[in-house]
């Protein structure tokens, strides 16, 4: 059976929900909460995959804390709401590690140090493309 190839898609959020709010303003329509939709999709996909009912897909999520510049970039012909900056690149590179490490969720050290009472596994420090310092990454404890 031929398999559909999907291009990797990256969803970046900052703060509460600026991407959702921007979409509302531009389209004038109410948009659902993107993170809660993503979690429902993951739960259904996991359940169906365990039963052998649906094709599987992999998701890599990186959580990082840092600074970013955000806003509209482009022209009248094409306008994108985006984020840029060093910390955005760090988050992107950590998300890229998910497949290599076999993890669906990774946390940077700057995110991990802001958590309390969460048990995490230290996966080590990794050299990331375009980032000068090695980044220590963490993953949730299985179970």
Backbone bond lengths (Angstrom), bond angles and torsions (degrees), N, CA, C in turn:
res aa  C-N    CA-C-N  psi(-1)  N-CA   C-N-CA  omega(-1)  CA-C   N-CA-C  phi
1 X - - - 1.447 - - 1.532 108.19 -
2 X 1.330 118.78 127.98 1.464 119.78 179.44 1.525 110.98 -65.76
3 X 1.315 114.84 142.36 1.460 120.65 179.36 1.516 109.31 -102.42
4 X 1.304 115.84 136.21 1.462 120.27 176.58 1.510 108.67 -75.16
5 X 1.295 116.19 138.34 1.459 120.35 176.22 1.519 108.50 -99.00
6 X 1.313 115.16 125.01 1.452 120.10 177.93 1.510 109.18 -107.19
7 X 1.299 116.12 135.66 1.464 119.89 174.96 1.511 108.52 -73.32
8 X 1.332 117.53 140.17 1.463 118.46 176.63 1.526 110.51 -59.37
9 X 1.295 115.98 137.07 1.449 122.13 178.80 1.511 108.28 -118.60
10 X 1.304 116.24 137.76 1.453 120.89 -178.23 1.525 108.26 -118.06
11 X 1.321 115.60 125.35 1.458 121.81 176.34 1.518 106.84 -109.58
12 X 1.308 116.24 120.58 1.450 121.17 -180.00 1.511 108.61 -112.89
13 X 1.317 116.94 129.84 1.458 120.48 176.79 1.511 109.50 -125.18
14 X 1.300 115.51 149.18 1.459 122.51 178.11 1.513 107.08 -131.02
15 X 1.303 116.75 135.68 1.456 119.83 175.70 1.513 111.50 62.46
16 X 1.314 116.60 -143.42 1.462 121.29 -174.46 1.521 111.39 -68.91
17 X 1.314 118.65 -67.61 1.459 121.50 -179.24 1.527 111.34 -163.64
18 X 1.328 120.19 56.06 1.466 118.69 -175.93 1.516 113.92 -65.06
19 X 1.334 118.99 -32.58 1.464 119.61 179.96 1.519 110.26 -66.55
20 X 1.313 117.04 -41.34 1.462 121.34 178.07 1.525 110.12 -64.09
21 X 1.321 116.91 -44.49 1.454 120.42 -178.70 1.523 110.91 -63.95
22 X 1.321 117.47 -39.27 1.460 120.73 178.35 1.518 110.19 -64.20
23 X 1.311 116.91 -42.58 1.470 120.57 178.33 1.523 110.15 -60.70
24 X 1.323 117.83 -42.56 1.464 121.70 178.94 1.525 110.31 -58.68
25 X 1.326 116.10 -45.88 1.455 120.49 -176.32 1.520 110.98 -65.39
26 X 1.326 117.24 -39.94 1.459 120.65 -176.87 1.527 112.63 -74.65
27 X 1.338 117.41 -39.51 1.460 120.15 -174.71 1.513 112.97 -96.34
28 X 1.334 116.27 -20.55 1.449 119.60 -176.77 1.516 113.16 74.76
29 X 1.340 116.71 7.72 1.463 119.59 180.00 1.518 109.96 -110.89
30 X 1.316 115.52 152.66 1.459 120.77 178.01 1.518 108.92 -76.30
31 X 1.313 116.76 130.73 1.453 121.64 179.79 1.524 109.89 -109.34
32 X 1.338 117.45 141.02 1.461 119.59 177.80 1.516 111.26 -70.37
33 X 1.318 115.98 164.16 1.449 123.09 178.77 1.527 109.41 -68.94
34 X 1.335 117.59 108.65 1.457 122.66 -174.42 1.529 112.43 -58.06
35 X 1.345 120.51 -48.05 1.465 118.72 -179.05 1.529 113.27 -60.17
36 X 1.326 119.21 -38.38 1.459 119.23 -179.35 1.519 110.89 -69.81
37 X 1.333 118.33 -33.35 1.460 120.92 175.63 1.516 109.45 -64.75
38 X 1.346 117.49 -44.57 1.452 121.34 179.29 1.520 111.16 -57.90
39 X 1.327 117.69 -42.77 1.462 121.21 -179.56 1.520 111.29 -66.18
40 X 1.320 118.33 -39.23 1.464 120.72 177.26 1.523 110.64 -64.35
41 X 1.327 117.29 -41.55 1.465 120.95 178.36 1.519 110.03 -61.05
42 X 1.330 116.80 -44.34 1.458 120.29 -179.95 1.527 111.64 -63.27
43 X 1.343 117.17 -41.88 1.470 120.11 179.64 1.525 110.91 -63.62
44 X 1.320 117.43 -46.60 1.467 120.98 -179.89 1.520 110.25 -64.42
45 X 1.319 117.27 -44.63 1.463 120.55 -179.46 1.524 111.18 -62.46
46 X 1.334 117.63 -41.25 1.460 120.62 178.87 1.524 110.82 -63.74
47 X 1.316 116.88 -44.22 1.463 121.16 179.73 1.529 110.42 -63.39
48 X 1.328 117.00 -47.33 1.457 120.74 -178.12 1.526 112.04 -67.67
49 X 1.333 116.76 -37.53 1.463 119.70 178.91 1.526 110.17 -64.28
50 X 1.329 117.48 -40.63 1.464 121.12 178.72 1.520 111.08 -61.56
51 X 1.321 117.67 -31.73 1.469 122.69 178.85 1.526 111.72 -88.49
52 X 1.328 117.59 -3.57 1.458 121.07 -178.60 1.520 113.46 73.52
53 X 1.339 117.32 24.54 1.458 121.52 -174.47 1.520 114.96 -95.33
54 X 1.297 117.82 -18.27 1.465 118.18 -172.26 1.521 110.51 -140.53
55 X 1.321 115.89 152.73 1.473 117.84 173.84 1.521 109.34 -63.93
56 X 1.298 116.22 148.77 1.458 119.60 -179.01 1.536 110.15 -92.52
57 X 1.293 114.89 156.89 1.453 121.25 172.56 1.516 107.18 -143.91
58 X 1.298 114.86 151.65 1.463 120.17 -177.94 1.515 109.42 -107.39
59 X 1.316 115.61 142.43 1.452 122.25 178.41 1.518 107.51 -126.65
60 X 1.303 116.78 132.88 1.457 121.83 175.26 1.516 109.12 -117.67
61 X 1.318 116.12 121.34 1.464 121.14 -177.68 1.521 108.75 -120.40
62 X 1.321 116.72 132.45 1.459 122.10 175.47 1.521 108.76 -117.32
63 X 1.323 116.04 133.90 1.463 121.84 174.55 1.515 108.02 -110.91
64 X 1.330 115.75 124.06 1.460 121.60 -176.93 1.520 108.18 -141.50
65 X 1.307 117.32 146.98 1.452 122.56 177.96 1.518 108.38 -113.84
66 X 1.348 117.17 128.91 1.457 120.04 179.58 1.518 110.92 179.69
67 X 1.308 115.17 -166.32 1.458 122.53 -178.15 1.524 110.91 -100.67
68 X 1.323 115.29 149.88 1.460 120.71 177.19 1.516 109.15 -154.20
69 X 1.305 114.64 153.09 1.465 120.46 170.58 1.519 106.50 -100.90
70 X 1.328 117.16 137.13 1.454 119.72 -178.80 1.517 110.15 -138.95
71 X 1.317 114.48 155.27 1.454 120.20 178.66 1.510 110.76 155.48
72 X 1.312 115.11 -171.32 1.453 121.78 179.88 1.516 109.98 -83.03
73 X 1.334 115.62 134.02 1.456 122.34 178.88 1.519 106.97 -130.86
74 X 1.316 116.31 134.73 1.457 119.49 176.22 1.500 112.45 134.82
75 X 1.328 113.73 -155.12 1.463 121.08 -177.46 1.522 109.31 -129.04
76 X 1.308 116.11 -176.57 1.452 120.46 178.21 1.523 112.70 -63.16
77 X 1.338 116.78 -28.19 1.466 121.02 179.96 1.521 111.69 -76.04
78 X 1.303 116.85 -33.96 1.461 121.07 179.75 1.515 108.35 -149.47
79 X 1.308 115.81 118.97 1.455 122.11 -178.71 1.524 108.42 -125.11
80 X 1.321 116.36 124.90 1.465 121.54 179.77 1.513 109.89 -118.66
81 X 1.315 115.51 139.37 1.460 121.93 170.93 1.515 105.50 -91.60
82 X 1.324 118.29 120.06 1.452 120.76 -172.01 1.521 111.72 -144.48
83 X 1.309 115.04 173.07 1.457 122.25 174.87 1.520 108.33 -127.20
84 X 1.330 116.02 145.87 1.457 120.98 178.31 1.511 108.83 -140.65
85 X 1.312 115.72 160.07 1.453 121.17 175.31 1.523 111.80 136.56
86 X 1.319 115.09 168.31 1.463 122.43 -178.85 1.526 111.83 -56.52
87 X 1.326 116.87 -46.75 1.464 119.70 -176.99 1.527 112.37 -68.96
88 X 1.311 117.95 -28.45 1.466 121.32 173.80 1.529 108.94 -65.34
89 X 1.328 116.40 -42.05 1.465 120.69 178.15 1.521 111.17 -64.60
90 X 1.342 117.68 -40.35 1.462 121.12 178.08 1.532 109.55 -60.37
91 X 1.320 117.18 -48.12 1.466 120.90 179.46 1.528 111.26 -59.32
92 X 1.315 116.80 -42.73 1.461 121.35 179.81 1.521 111.27 -62.89
93 X 1.323 116.81 -44.38 1.473 120.83 -179.49 1.521 111.35 -67.68
94 X 1.327 117.79 -35.55 1.470 120.32 176.72 1.527 109.37 -67.35
95 X 1.326 117.78 -40.43 1.469 120.42 176.84 1.527 110.39 -60.40
96 X 1.322 116.93 -36.39 1.464 120.78 177.93 1.529 111.77 -63.00
97 X 1.330 117.67 -27.21 1.466 121.86 179.33 1.535 112.60 -70.45
98 X 1.311 117.54 -21.14 1.472 120.83 -175.09 1.523 112.16 -51.84
99 X 1.314 117.54 -49.00 1.456 120.55 -178.99 1.509 112.56 -64.33
100 X 1.319 116.29 -44.04 1.462 120.78 -178.93 1.519 111.96 -63.65
101 X 1.339 116.67 -35.46 1.467 120.73 -178.16 1.526 112.68 -92.96
102 X 1.322 116.88 -5.24 1.459 119.97 -179.66 1.522 113.08 69.17
103 X 1.310 116.62 31.98 1.470 122.34 -179.48 1.519 108.97 -120.97
104 X 1.327 116.74 143.22 1.466 119.24 177.63 1.525 111.96 -93.92
105 X 1.342 117.49 -15.51 1.464 121.75 -179.99 1.514 109.57 -138.37
106 X 1.334 115.57 123.30 1.464 121.64 176.08 1.520 109.05 -125.34
107 X 1.316 115.62 147.82 1.462 122.01 178.90 1.517 109.05 -123.39
108 X 1.326 116.44 138.36 1.454 120.48 175.15 1.525 109.11 -77.09
109 X 1.319 116.14 165.61 1.461 119.67 177.96 1.527 110.72 -65.42
110 X 1.328 117.78 -34.93 1.466 119.40 179.61 1.523 111.71 -67.56
111 X 1.318 117.93 -27.44 1.470 120.90 175.07 1.527 109.85 -80.69
112 X 1.315 116.38 -43.99 1.464 122.34 -178.06 1.520 111.69 -58.90
113 X 1.324 118.21 -40.68 1.468 120.44 -176.39 1.533 112.12 -70.28
114 X 1.316 118.47 -11.24 1.464 122.18 177.37 1.529 112.39 -96.16
115 X 1.313 117.06 -1.58 1.458 121.47 178.08 1.523 109.89 -90.55
116 X 1.309 115.71 154.32 1.459 119.41 173.17 1.524 108.35 -130.58
117 X 1.304 114.93 140.73 1.462 122.28 175.70 1.520 114.11 58.96
118 X 1.316 118.10 36.13 1.459 121.71 174.68 1.520 107.71 -120.92
119 X 1.324 115.69 123.64 1.455 119.95 -179.37 1.523 108.90 -84.06
120 X 1.318 115.46 123.60 1.463 121.65 -178.13 1.517 110.33 -129.08
121 X 1.317 115.71 154.86 1.461 121.49 174.11 1.526 108.75 -96.51
122 X 1.318 117.18 130.75 1.458 121.85 174.37 1.522 106.64 -82.78
123 X 1.324 117.28 116.68 1.460 121.90 -177.96 1.521 112.64 -92.69
124 X 1.330 116.94 -4.10 1.454 120.73 178.38 1.517 112.83 107.30
125 X 1.330 114.25 -178.64 1.465 121.69 -179.68 1.527 108.72 -103.79
126 X 1.320 115.67 137.03 1.458 121.24 -175.69 1.518 110.96 -127.42
127 X 1.321 115.38 142.63 1.461 121.19 171.80 1.525 106.95 -79.32
128 X 1.317 116.52 129.23 1.455 121.43 -179.12 1.520 109.46 -116.35
129 X 1.315 116.34 138.94 1.462 122.16 -178.53 1.535 110.11 -56.40
130 X 1.334 115.95 126.62 1.455 121.60 176.45 1.525 115.01 80.08
131 X 1.325 117.65 1.78 1.471 122.16 -179.90 1.519 107.44 -115.20
132 X 1.343 117.25 125.38 1.460 121.30 -174.80 1.524 113.61 -65.52
133 X 1.319 117.14 -46.94 1.468 120.27 -175.55 1.518 111.14 -93.38
134 X 1.345 115.45 144.10 1.460 119.98 173.71 1.526 108.07 -63.55
135 X 1.315 116.31 143.33 1.460 121.61 -177.41 1.526 110.04 -112.29
136 X 1.333 115.84 126.92 1.454 121.45 175.63 1.521 108.21 -81.83
137 X 1.338 115.61 130.62 1.461 119.60 -178.72 1.527 110.64 -121.56
138 X 1.298 115.05 153.23 1.451 123.55 -177.03 1.521 109.09 -128.75
139 X 1.336 115.66 157.55 1.462 121.94 175.65 1.518 107.83 -137.64
140 X 1.326 116.66 153.40 1.467 119.12 177.44 1.528 111.44 -61.23
141 X 1.313 116.43 150.61 1.448 121.36 176.07 1.525 107.87 -73.52
142 X 1.320 116.93 132.53 1.471 121.21 179.59 1.515 109.88 -63.64
143 X 1.312 114.35 148.38 1.461 117.55 173.65 1.454 110.87 118.13
